[in-house]
Amino acid sequence: MTLIFFLCILYTVYILSCGETVKIEKIDHLCFAVQSIEEVKKKYLDHFGLFPAFEYVADSEKIHVVRYVIGDVGIEFMEPTSEDSEVAKFLSKKGEGLYLIAYKVDNLKNALHELMSKNVKLIDKEPRELFGTKYAFIHHPRELHGVLIELVEGEFDIGKQEE
């Protein structure tokens, strides 16, 4: 009986603390800014024998993306489709390289509210949506050592239309 009571207390403490910390489930994907998607595809095929899982253009973000999946992690290469895109600005300032790390969370809206309650400056206060996945950018990259952080919820479905 004492063990059950103790376990109930531990469970209650756990449930009450769930709202205090953003729960990151896993690394969803890493994004690299590049000048040429075609060069990336050629090298990944020639060097590693890998074919992209998919390729798409996100007009809302002004990017052309190719995604590889290695294990459970997506590796994305992004090429700007417009000179005024964020990826083009990054390439102009820093050159090719790691652009962002995306962490999967179970409830993006709650995660954003938790971060706001901690006075974290967010780029997105409300989730965006692309191909069935909700996402939001948090912090300016200078706040987290030069890397943009993205939180994502849901499964990416290239078959769903961009909203």
Secondary structure by P-SEA (a helix, b strand, c coil): caaaaaaaaaaaaaaaacccccccccccbbbbbbccaaaaaaaaaaccccccccccccccccbbbbbbbcccbbbbbbbbcccccaaaaaaacccccccbbbbbbccaaaaaaaaaaacccccccbbbbcccbbbbbcccccccccbbbbbbccccccccccc
